[in-house]
Amino acid sequence: MLVSACGRGDDSRSETDTTAVSGARDVQRLNVTLDLEHTAVAAYTMGTAVLEAPVLGLAQAFLRHEQAHADQLTRLVRKLGGTPHQPKLAQEYARSFPAMEAGEDVLRFAVALEREALRAYLDSGPRLTDPCMRQTAAAIATVQAEHLSVLLGALGEPQVPDAFVVGR
């Protein structure tokens, strides 16, 4: 009787089943953030056609960061045995983006994207099951917050408007 009390009870799922479910959830969470990174890459790519120095240099650097994030997330999804989401065609992004005819338009859209990405990383990062993946999500969230701060400064707005970074 004592031995039977030490069993799994009603939970008939094996550790392998639980790991597979967790891995699938991690793939889903990583793909959500990967989609945001693809969107940011497209936005910064399109924005560089409108921007001028010195913010052009910032946008080019941020573009490289976002591409590095997308590359890392792609590797993590593959490591979990998942299929990473691919970027859309440039025309599809262009149709869904607001008009970016002036530098300020690009910067305001970039602020919105960085906030959305930051919010996604703050939400999904702690839910990832693998500590290395959580660390990657935290590192990317930090960079998104830095981007947001720099973009706000370029717009002449307070660079650290809140006591806590929440992505709103």
N, C-alpha and C positions, 0 to 999 in steps of 0.2 A: 504494500500500500504506500509506503514511503517513497519507493522508487517511482511509482506511477505519478506521484504528486510533482515530481521534478521534470515532467515532460513538457511539451509545447502547448498543452491544453488544446483549445479550439483552433489555434493558428497552425494550419496544416501546410503553410508555405515553407519551403526549404530556404536555406540561406542563399542558395543560388537564385531562386525565384525573387527573393527580396532584392538581391543585388541587381538582377536584370531590370526590375521595376525602377529602382533608384537610378540606374544607368540611363534608362529611357527618359526619365524625368530630367536628368542632367542634360541629355542631348537636347531635349525640348527647350530648356532654359538657355542653354548656350546658343541655340539657333535663333532664339528671340533677340539676344544681344548681337549675334552675328548679323541679323537683318538690319539692326540699327547701325552697325559699323559700315555695312555696304551703303546704306543711305547717306551716312556722313561722308564716305569717300566720294560718292557721286556729287553731293552738295559742294564739297570743297573743290572738286575738280571743276564743276560749272562756275563756282564763285571766283576762281582764279582768273577767269576771262574778264571779270568786271573790276576786280580789286586792283589797287595801286599800292606802291610802297608807302609806308612800311608794313601795312596790314597784309599785303600780298605775301610777303615773306613768312608772316605768321600762319596764314592759310596754307601755304605750301608745307610748312613744318607740321601743321595739324593734319594735313592730308597724309603725310608719311606716317604719323602716329596712328591714325585711324586704319590705314592699310596694315600696319604691323599688328594692331589689335585683331583685325579680321583674319589675318594669317594665323595668329596664335589660336583664336577660337576655332578655326577650321581644323587645326591640328588636334585640339582637344576633342572635338566632336568625332573625328576619325579614330582617335585613341579609344574612345568609348564604343567604337564599332558602329557609329551612326553615320548618316549622310549629311554633310554640311550644306546649308542653304547656299545657293549661288546668287550673285547679284542679278538684279533685273537689267534689262537693256536701258541704256542711257535715256532713250526717248520716254520710257515708262516713268523714270524718275522725274524727268523734265515736266511731264504732264501733271504730276502730283505736287510739284514744288510751287511755291508762290513765285510771282514775278521777281526776278533779281536783276533789276536794271541799274541799280546804283550800289555802291559799296555798303551803304548802311542797310540796304535790303538783305545783302548777303550776310552781314554780321548779325542782324536780328534773327534771320533764319538759322544761322549757326548756333546762336544762343538757345533757341528753342530745341534744336536737335541735341545739343550737349546736355541740356536739362533733362530731356526725355531719356537719353542714354544713361545719365547719372542715376536717375530714378530707377531704371531697369536693373542696373548693377547693384544698387543698394537693396532692391527688392529680392533679386534672384541669387545674388552672390552668397549670402549666408545659408541659402537652402541647398546649395550644391553639396553633394555627399563627400567628395574627395577634398581633403585639405589643400592640396596643391591647386586645385581648380578654384577653391575659395580665395586663395592667395592671389591667383591671377585676376580674378574678378575685382578684388579689392585694389590691386595695383592699377587696373584699368579705370576703376571708378575715381581713383585719385587723380589720374591724368585728365579725365573728363572734367573734374572740378577745377583743375588748373586751367584747362582750355576755357571753361565758362568764365572764370575770373579775368583772364586776359581779354576775352571778347567783350566783357562788360566794360573793362577799362578802355578798350578801343572805341567804345560807344560813348565814353564820358560818363558812365554810370558807376555807382559804387561797386568796387570789385569784390568786396566781402559784405554783401548786404544783410546776411543773417549770422547768428551765433552758431547755427548748426547747418551742415550741408545736408539737405534733404531732396534736392533735385527739383524743387518747384519753381 
